[in-house]
Structures are given as structure tokens and as C-alpha cells.
């Protein structure tokens, strides 16, 4: 049987790798603040996206107009496939497809821009959280400095 290794008090107090790897209180506060902001931002983004998708979907379905046979049609750059030589039924189906694509593009654009805004605001929230954590923890640092001076010292200042 081998004896268990003996560690001195200094080794066990200062040699703990877990204590060294654990983030400081400031970093933990920043992560909590930034994570909370990010979670709320994602929730808000989800609600806005859902409401926008619903509003655009409520307008889907039939166009508010129909092309009648014999109507004059001119092509459009935003709606390929639309030409003067197609029938009225084909023109209506092409217009329906173009409108559906415009709705999808609008939602994709909304999502992309919102994610960029959320990323930028999260970075700013982390910086703000770092500044706030410094301010919140400064009295704690002062208390620790006074306690390190030891008893019997003048603790004013």
C-alpha cells in the first residue's frame, strides 16, 4: 500500500487549478448581463418576426386584382416571367408567385438586419456590463483592501 501524497497548506490553497480557471466576479457579472440581454433580444426578435410574417401572410392568397383576358401587360424587372405573350391565367399565376417571393425576400431581409442589430447591441451591452460590474464591485475591493491590512490598523481612508 502506498501512502497518500502530503500537500502543504500553501500547495492546497494556491495550487488548485479550478480556482485559477474560474472566471472573476467581474467577468461572471458581464456574462450574466450580456446573456440576459441576448436572451431578451432573441425573444423580441422572434416576436417581431412572427408578427411581420403573420401580417405578410394575412395579405397572401389572391391578389387584390386579376388580369382579364385581352389586357395589355408590360414586363417588369422585379417579376421575371411576365411577358405580353402569356395568357391572363398564366399572368395571374406569375404575379402570385412574384408576390410570394417578395414576401419571402422581405422577411429574409428583416431577419438579417435584425440579427446584425442584435449582434451590435450585444457587443455594446457587454461593454456596458463590464463598466457596470466595475462600478458594482469597487466597494467590495475597498472592503477587501481594508480587511488585508489586518486588525489594529487605522482602517479609515
Secondary structure, DSSP 4 states (H G I P E B T S, - for coil): -PPPPP--HHHHHH--HHHHHSPPHHHHHHHHHHHHHHHHHHHHHHHHHHHHHHHHHHT-SS-SS-PPTT-----BTTBTT--TTS-HHHHHHHHHHHHHHHHHHHHHHHHHHHHHHHHHHHHHHHHHHHHHHHHHHHHHHHHHHHHHH-TTS----
